[in-house]
Amino acid sequence: MTPPRPKIEGYIVRLIGMTIEARGLEVAIGDNCQIILSEEQGIEAEVVGFAGDSIFLMPLQPVEGLVAGARVVPLGAAREVPVGNGLLGRVINGVGEPLDSLGPLDVEKRVSLAGSAINPLNRHPISEPLNVGIRAINALLTVGKGQRIGLFAGSGVGKSVLLGMMTRSTDADITVVGLIGERGREVKEFIELNLGEEGLSRAVVVASPADDSPLMRLRASQLCTRIAEFYREQGKSVLLLVDSLTRYAQAQREIALAIGEPPATKGYPPSVFSKLPKLVERAGNDATGKGSITAFYTVLTEGDDQQDPIADAARAILDGHIVLSRTLAEQGHYPAIDVEASISRAMPQIVDEQHLAASMRFRQLVSKYNQNEDLISIGAYVAGSDPDTDTAIASMPTMKKFLQQGLREGINMRESQQWLYTALQPVEPPTGNTGVSQ
């Protein structure tokens, strides 16, 4: 039997920003190391790059107290993370340590952070709708079990509230929530106000606020996906909510730029765009069709720019997108879903023809109304000019009521369909001019 090789320690030679340069180590990309500050204190770091005999480390904790020449002890492969039913109702950080005051975690086992990829030919197709409790999504943007959807929004238009509503009302067995790079204040507010005791009881929350290191934020994103994979392996239907995919990309950008990777698209290095699909592709159905991960990834559109590079990349790799409109939010219209700009690519395969036709008709009427809204608002539209526009004007009060929903109001799939059919029932369009005619 070959004796194990001794661990060869290294030492710190340089610190630039958040990147620690060490020498004398024999380690691989992804390995963990412990930087010794004193007999009682150390910093955990991960190997993120190398150049010649220099090893680049990214710390998980703050680096206060770090000095040149500090010992670096290799710990081997990345640490394992806890998974199991003992996580339900708990709030943990990016490395699986509890953030709440409920004591240590009681879990069945610990697993590697990196999940195994599913052969795309072995994935069970998306064939069954999933109720998310939101009337507009259930009826007009129906989501299937195993689908991956982007929630595109600027700041302050209600995406966190929408995620909380989904968590409380969904038919999924388990909900896993990843709060990545958000303000620390928002973490507690989301758990207490948006999620609530009912939602938290069957959910796992992984939180890594904005003041965490970029590596911790990156790991938190991977951890919530790994927890969702564990429950999928148990045959559970999992709803995975990651807020936000943009913060995950920004964390990877910070790491890549720190180790010298050149920026490409608007300051984002190429590695960011290769990391995004690796994370997103881990969601979806398993081979049996029993276990599934239905994932919602929020995408922060800076300045409401839908052509932001991360937003553009996310649209290409997701199975649909839901756009939240700042204009609707400013009008007090919640949830502020822009029906025209949103789409579910899986909807045609998971709903019947009547439902699909009704949703398309609803979208057509909304589009007609929006096209003529300026004329309608100043009273210049002449009734009878276009039958569809006449119908849209007559139906708009009912349609707006359909699109809006109370914070604590949960609507199942059947009720959503009935609301849709009711909103589209024939309405007598007005006769004569609606205002000034020319």
TABELCOR-V401903 format. One record per pair of residues at least 12 apart in sequence whose C-alpha atoms are under 7 Angstrom apart, sorted by the first residue. I is the first residue (numbers start at 1). J is the second residue. D is the distance in Angstrom with one decimal. If there is no record, write none. Layout:
i=I j=J d=D
i=I j=J d=D
This chain:
i=7 j=74 d=6.6
i=8 j=25 d=5.9
i=8 j=26 d=6.5
i=9 j=24 d=6.5
i=9 j=25 d=5.7
i=9 j=71 d=6.8
i=9 j=72 d=5.6
i=9 j=73 d=5.0
i=9 j=74 d=6.6
i=10 j=22 d=6.5
i=10 j=23 d=5.4
i=10 j=24 d=4.3
i=10 j=25 d=4.8
i=10 j=71 d=5.9
i=10 j=72 d=4.9
i=10 j=73 d=6.7
i=11 j=23 d=5.7
i=11 j=24 d=6.6
i=11 j=69 d=5.1
i=11 j=70 d=5.4
i=11 j=71 d=4.6
i=11 j=72 d=5.3
i=12 j=68 d=5.4
i=12 j=69 d=4.7
i=12 j=70 d=5.3
i=12 j=71 d=6.7
i=13 j=68 d=5.6
i=13 j=69 d=6.0
i=14 j=68 d=6.7
i=18 j=58 d=6.5
i=19 j=56 d=6.5
i=19 j=57 d=6.0
i=19 j=58 d=5.5
i=19 j=258 d=6.1
i=19 j=259 d=6.8
i=20 j=56 d=5.7
i=20 j=57 d=5.0
i=20 j=58 d=6.3
i=21 j=54 d=6.3
i=21 j=55 d=5.6
i=21 j=56 d=4.7
i=21 j=57 d=6.3
i=22 j=54 d=5.8
i=22 j=55 d=5.1
i=22 j=56 d=6.4
i=23 j=53 d=6.2
i=23 j=54 d=5.1
i=23 j=55 d=6.0
i=28 j=47 d=6.9
i=29 j=47 d=5.2
i=29 j=48 d=5.7
i=29 j=49 d=6.4
i=30 j=46 d=6.0
i=30 j=47 d=5.2
i=30 j=48 d=6.3
i=30 j=77 d=6.6
i=30 j=78 d=6.2
i=31 j=46 d=5.8
i=31 j=47 d=5.5
i=31 j=76 d=5.4
i=31 j=77 d=4.4
i=31 j=78 d=5.2
i=32 j=45 d=5.8
i=32 j=46 d=4.6
i=32 j=47 d=6.4
i=32 j=74 d=6.3
i=32 j=75 d=5.3
i=32 j=76 d=5.7
i=32 j=77 d=5.9
i=32 j=78 d=5.2
i=33 j=45 d=5.3
i=33 j=46 d=6.1
i=33 j=72 d=6.4
i=33 j=73 d=5.5
i=33 j=74 d=4.3
i=33 j=75 d=5.0
i=34 j=72 d=5.7
i=34 j=73 d=5.1
i=34 j=74 d=6.3
i=34 j=75 d=6.8
i=35 j=70 d=6.8
i=35 j=71 d=5.8
i=35 j=72 d=4.5
i=35 j=73 d=6.4
i=36 j=70 d=6.2
i=36 j=71 d=5.4
i=36 j=72 d=6.3
i=37 j=65 d=6.8
i=37 j=66 d=6.4
i=37 j=70 d=6.6
i=43 j=59 d=6.8
i=43 j=61 d=6.2
i=44 j=59 d=5.9
i=44 j=60 d=5.8
i=44 j=61 d=6.8
i=45 j=57 d=5.9
i=45 j=58 d=5.3
i=45 j=59 d=4.0
i=45 j=60 d=5.6
i=46 j=58 d=5.4
i=46 j=59 d=6.4
i=49 j=259 d=6.8
i=56 j=259 d=7.0
i=58 j=215 d=6.7
i=60 j=213 d=5.9
i=60 j=215 d=6.0
i=60 j=216 d=5.7
i=61 j=213 d=6.7
i=80 j=110 d=5.6
i=80 j=111 d=5.0
i=80 j=112 d=4.7
i=80 j=113 d=6.1
i=81 j=95 d=6.5
i=81 j=96 d=5.7
i=81 j=110 d=5.1
i=81 j=111 d=5.4
i=81 j=112 d=6.3
i=81 j=113 d=6.2
i=82 j=96 d=6.1
i=82 j=107 d=6.4
i=82 j=109 d=6.1
i=82 j=110 d=4.3
i=82 j=111 d=6.5
i=83 j=107 d=6.0
i=83 j=108 d=6.7
i=83 j=109 d=6.0
i=83 j=110 d=5.9
i=83 j=227 d=6.0
i=83 j=230 d=6.9
i=84 j=107 d=4.9
i=84 j=108 d=5.2
i=84 j=109 d=6.7
i=85 j=107 d=6.5
i=86 j=105 d=6.5
i=86 j=106 d=5.0
i=86 j=107 d=4.8
i=87 j=105 d=6.9
i=87 j=107 d=6.8
i=87 j=204 d=6.0
i=88 j=201 d=6.4
i=88 j=202 d=5.6
i=88 j=203 d=5.3
i=88 j=204 d=5.1
i=89 j=200 d=5.0
i=89 j=201 d=4.6
i=89 j=202 d=6.1
i=89 j=203 d=5.5
i=89 j=204 d=5.7
i=90 j=204 d=5.7
i=90 j=205 d=6.4
i=91 j=204 d=6.4
i=91 j=205 d=4.7
i=91 j=206 d=5.9
i=92 j=205 d=6.4
i=92 j=206 d=5.0
i=92 j=207 d=6.2
i=93 j=206 d=5.5
i=93 j=207 d=5.2
i=93 j=208 d=5.8
i=93 j=220 d=6.6
i=94 j=206 d=6.6
i=94 j=207 d=6.8
i=94 j=208 d=6.1
i=94 j=216 d=5.5
i=94 j=217 d=6.6
i=94 j=219 d=5.3
i=94 j=220 d=3.8
i=94 j=223 d=6.5
i=95 j=219 d=6.8
i=95 j=220 d=6.9
i=113 j=222 d=6.9
i=113 j=223 d=6.3
i=113 j=226 d=6.3
i=115 j=226 d=6.1
i=117 j=282 d=6.4
i=122 j=287 d=5.1
i=123 j=285 d=5.9
i=123 j=286 d=5.4
i=123 j=287 d=4.6
i=124 j=285 d=5.6
i=124 j=286 d=6.0
i=124 j=287 d=5.1
i=124 j=288 d=6.4
i=124 j=289 d=5.1
i=126 j=144 d=5.9
i=126 j=145 d=6.1
i=126 j=146 d=6.0
i=126 j=147 d=6.8
i=127 j=144 d=6.6
i=127 j=349 d=6.5
i=127 j=350 d=5.3
i=128 j=144 d=5.4
i=128 j=145 d=5.8
i=128 j=350 d=5.7
i=129 j=142 d=6.7
i=129 j=143 d=5.7
i=129 j=144 d=4.0
i=129 j=145 d=5.8
i=129 j=350 d=5.9
i=130 j=143 d=5.8
i=130 j=144 d=5.2
i=130 j=145 d=5.4
i=130 j=171 d=6.7
i=131 j=170 d=5.5
i=131 j=171 d=5.6
i=131 j=412 d=6.0
i=131 j=413 d=5.5
i=132 j=166 d=5.1
i=132 j=169 d=6.1
i=132 j=170 d=4.2
i=132 j=171 d=6.7
i=133 j=166 d=5.7
i=133 j=169 d=4.7
i=133 j=170 d=5.4
i=133 j=410 d=4.9
i=133 j=411 d=4.7
i=133 j=412 d=5.5
i=134 j=166 d=6.9
i=134 j=410 d=6.7
i=134 j=411 d=6.0
i=135 j=411 d=5.8
i=135 j=416 d=5.0
i=136 j=403 d=5.5
i=138 j=413 d=5.8
i=138 j=416 d=6.1
i=139 j=359 d=6.8
i=139 j=416 d=5.5
i=139 j=417 d=5.6
i=139 j=420 d=6.5
i=140 j=359 d=5.1
i=141 j=343 d=6.0
i=141 j=344 d=5.1
i=141 j=347 d=6.7
i=142 j=344 d=6.5
i=142 j=347 d=5.4
i=143 j=344 d=6.7
i=143 j=346 d=6.9
i=143 j=347 d=6.5
i=144 j=346 d=6.6
i=144 j=350 d=6.7
i=145 j=292 d=6.2
i=145 j=293 d=7.0
i=145 j=294 d=5.4
i=146 j=283 d=7.0
i=146 j=284 d=3.9
i=146 j=285 d=4.7
i=146 j=292 d=5.1
i=146 j=293 d=5.0
i=146 j=294 d=4.4
i=147 j=284 d=5.9
i=147 j=294 d=5.0
i=147 j=295 d=6.4
i=147 j=319 d=6.2
i=148 j=284 d=7.0
i=148 j=294 d=5.9
i=148 j=295 d=4.7
i=148 j=296 d=6.0
i=148 j=318 d=5.5
i=148 j=319 d=5.2
i=149 j=295 d=6.2
i=149 j=296 d=4.9
i=149 j=297 d=6.3
i=149 j=318 d=5.8
i=149 j=319 d=5.6
i=149 j=320 d=5.0
i=149 j=321 d=5.3
i=150 j=296 d=5.7
i=150 j=297 d=4.9
i=150 j=298 d=5.7
i=150 j=299 d=6.5
i=150 j=318 d=6.6
i=150 j=320 d=6.4
i=150 j=321 d=4.5
i=150 j=322 d=6.1
i=151 j=296 d=6.6
i=151 j=297 d=5.9
i=151 j=298 d=4.4
i=151 j=299 d=5.9
i=151 j=321 d=5.9
i=151 j=322 d=4.9
i=151 j=323 d=6.0
i=152 j=298 d=5.9
i=152 j=299 d=4.8
i=152 j=300 d=6.2
i=152 j=301 d=6.5
i=152 j=321 d=6.9
i=152 j=322 d=6.0
i=152 j=323 d=4.7
i=152 j=324 d=6.2
i=153 j=299 d=6.4
i=153 j=300 d=5.4
i=153 j=301 d=5.6
i=153 j=304 d=6.8
i=153 j=323 d=6.1
i=153 j=324 d=5.1
i=154 j=300 d=5.4
i=154 j=301 d=5.0
i=154 j=302 d=6.1
i=154 j=303 d=6.5
i=154 j=304 d=5.1
i=155 j=300 d=7.0
i=157 j=324 d=6.8
i=157 j=326 d=5.8
i=157 j=329 d=5.7
i=158 j=335 d=6.9
i=161 j=194 d=5.7
i=162 j=335 d=6.8
i=164 j=194 d=4.6
i=164 j=195 d=4.8
i=165 j=194 d=7.0
i=165 j=407 d=6.6
i=167 j=195 d=6.7
i=167 j=199 d=5.7
i=168 j=195 d=6.7
i=168 j=198 d=6.7
i=168 j=199 d=4.6
i=169 j=410 d=5.4
i=172 j=237 d=5.2
i=172 j=238 d=5.6
i=172 j=239 d=6.0
i=173 j=236 d=6.1
i=173 j=237 d=5.2
i=173 j=238 d=6.0
i=174 j=202 d=5.8
i=174 j=203 d=5.9
i=174 j=237 d=6.6
i=174 j=238 d=4.9
i=174 j=239 d=6.3
i=175 j=202 d=6.5
i=175 j=203 d=4.6
i=175 j=204 d=6.5
i=175 j=238 d=5.7
i=175 j=239 d=4.7
i=175 j=240 d=5.9
i=176 j=203 d=5.5
i=176 j=204 d=4.8
i=176 j=205 d=6.0
i=176 j=224 d=6.4
i=176 j=228 d=6.4
i=176 j=239 d=6.3
i=176 j=240 d=4.9
i=176 j=241 d=6.2
i=177 j=204 d=6.1
i=177 j=205 d=4.7
i=177 j=206 d=6.1
i=177 j=224 d=6.9
i=177 j=240 d=6.0
i=177 j=241 d=4.8
i=177 j=242 d=6.0
i=178 j=205 d=6.0
i=178 j=206 d=4.8
i=178 j=207 d=6.0
i=178 j=221 d=6.4
i=178 j=224 d=5.8
i=178 j=241 d=6.1
i=178 j=242 d=4.6
i=178 j=243 d=5.9
i=179 j=206 d=6.2
i=179 j=207 d=4.7
i=179 j=208 d=6.2
i=179 j=242 d=6.3
i=179 j=243 d=5.1
i=179 j=244 d=6.8
i=180 j=207 d=6.1
i=180 j=208 d=5.1
i=180 j=209 d=6.1
i=180 j=217 d=6.0
i=180 j=220 d=6.9
i=180 j=221 d=6.7
i=180 j=243 d=5.7
i=180 j=244 d=5.7
i=180 j=247 d=6.2
i=180 j=248 d=6.9
i=181 j=208 d=5.9
i=181 j=209 d=4.5
i=181 j=210 d=4.0
i=181 j=217 d=6.5
i=181 j=247 d=5.5
i=182 j=209 d=4.9
i=182 j=210 d=5.2
i=183 j=209 d=5.6
i=183 j=210 d=5.6
i=184 j=209 d=5.3
i=184 j=210 d=7.0
i=206 j=220 d=6.4
i=206 j=224 d=6.1
i=207 j=220 d=6.9
i=208 j=220 d=6.2
i=214 j=251 d=4.6
i=214 j=254 d=6.7
i=214 j=255 d=6.8
i=215 j=251 d=6.9
i=217 j=248 d=6.7
i=217 j=251 d=6.5
i=218 j=248 d=5.8
i=218 j=251 d=6.2
i=218 j=252 d=6.9
i=221 j=248 d=6.7
i=228 j=240 d=6.7
i=228 j=293 d=6.7
i=232 j=291 d=4.5
i=232 j=292 d=5.5
i=232 j=293 d=6.5
i=233 j=291 d=6.3
i=234 j=291 d=6.9
i=235 j=290 d=5.1
i=235 j=291 d=3.9
i=236 j=290 d=6.9
i=236 j=291 d=4.8
i=236 j=292 d=6.6
i=237 j=291 d=5.5
i=237 j=292 d=4.9
i=237 j=293 d=6.3
i=238 j=292 d=5.9
i=238 j=293 d=4.7
i=238 j=294 d=6.1
i=239 j=293 d=5.8
i=239 j=294 d=4.9
i=239 j=295 d=5.9
i=240 j=293 d=6.5
i=240 j=294 d=6.0
i=240 j=295 d=4.5
i=240 j=296 d=6.2
i=241 j=295 d=5.9
i=241 j=296 d=4.9
i=241 j=297 d=6.1
i=242 j=296 d=6.3
i=242 j=297 d=4.9
i=242 j=298 d=6.4
i=243 j=297 d=6.2
i=243 j=298 d=5.2
i=244 j=297 d=6.2
i=244 j=298 d=4.8
i=244 j=299 d=5.9
i=245 j=297 d=5.8
i=245 j=298 d=5.8
i=245 j=299 d=5.5
i=246 j=299 d=5.4
i=246 j=300 d=5.8
i=246 j=310 d=6.5
i=249 j=272 d=5.9
i=252 j=272 d=6.0
i=253 j=268 d=5.9
i=253 j=269 d=6.3
i=253 j=272 d=6.2
i=256 j=269 d=6.8
i=277 j=317 d=6.5
i=283 j=295 d=6.5
i=299 j=311 d=6.2
i=319 j=344 d=6.6
i=319 j=345 d=5.5
i=319 j=346 d=6.8
i=320 j=343 d=5.4
i=320 j=344 d=4.4
i=320 j=345 d=5.2
i=321 j=342 d=5.5
i=321 j=343 d=5.6
i=321 j=344 d=6.5
i=322 j=337 d=6.9
i=322 j=342 d=4.6
i=322 j=343 d=6.5
i=323 j=337 d=5.9
i=323 j=338 d=5.5
i=323 j=341 d=6.2
i=323 j=342 d=5.5
i=324 j=336 d=5.1
i=324 j=337 d=4.6
i=324 j=338 d=5.6
i=325 j=337 d=6.1
i=325 j=338 d=5.6
i=333 j=404 d=6.2
i=334 j=404 d=5.4
i=334 j=405 d=6.4
i=335 j=404 d=6.0
i=335 j=405 d=6.6
i=339 j=363 d=6.8
i=340 j=363 d=6.5
i=340 j=367 d=6.6
i=358 j=421 d=6.9
i=362 j=424 d=7.0
i=365 j=388 d=6.7
i=365 j=392 d=5.0
i=366 j=392 d=6.8
i=368 j=388 d=7.0
i=368 j=389 d=5.6
i=368 j=392 d=6.7
i=369 j=389 d=6.1
i=369 j=392 d=5.7
i=369 j=393 d=6.6
i=379 j=434 d=5.8
i=379 j=435 d=3.9
i=379 j=436 d=5.5
i=380 j=435 d=5.4
i=380 j=436 d=4.9
i=380 j=437 d=5.6
i=381 j=434 d=6.2
i=381 j=435 d=6.6
i=381 j=437 d=6.9
i=382 j=433 d=4.7
i=382 j=434 d=5.9
i=382 j=437 d=6.0
i=383 j=430 d=6.8
i=383 j=431 d=6.0
i=383 j=432 d=5.5
i=383 j=433 d=5.0
i=383 j=434 d=5.9
i=390 j=429 d=5.5
i=391 j=427 d=6.8
i=391 j=429 d=5.5
i=394 j=427 d=6.1
i=394 j=428 d=6.9
i=394 j=429 d=5.3
i=394 j=430 d=7.0
i=395 j=427 d=6.3
i=398 j=423 d=5.6
i=399 j=423 d=5.7
i=402 j=419 d=6.7
i=402 j=423 d=6.9
